């Protein structure tokens, strides 16, 4: 089994920054995509950002220029640096992994999920 452990969430004022981390353990992926989703109360789970094995990246329009996804292959860890946070960024953020080099937007396309970490941005 693959386990994903997330950390880095918290409470921050609008305009502040947080960095989320997701460490993967278990079987290794030779070719994989890691992604961050978020889900606010009463809303659908949304793909925020993704990074492929070749380090191609994706960002949803609402976070472009503010968020940066990266990975550390030695630690099998993916990060999401979130700057200029807005109240509308408030959500539970989930790390997800899928085998393959593409990053579909549908949550059902991802194979493994973390437990989620709460990000709250106050106004």
PyMOL commands that set and color helices and strands:
alter all, ss='L'
color gray80, all
select helices_A, chain A and resi 61-63+87-89+107-109
alter helices_A, ss='H'
color red, helices_A
select strands_A, chain A and resi 3-7+10-13+18-25+32-39+46-51+57-59+67-72+77-82+91-99+112-113+117-122
alter strands_A, ss='S'
color yellow, strands_A
deselect
rebuild
show_as cartoon
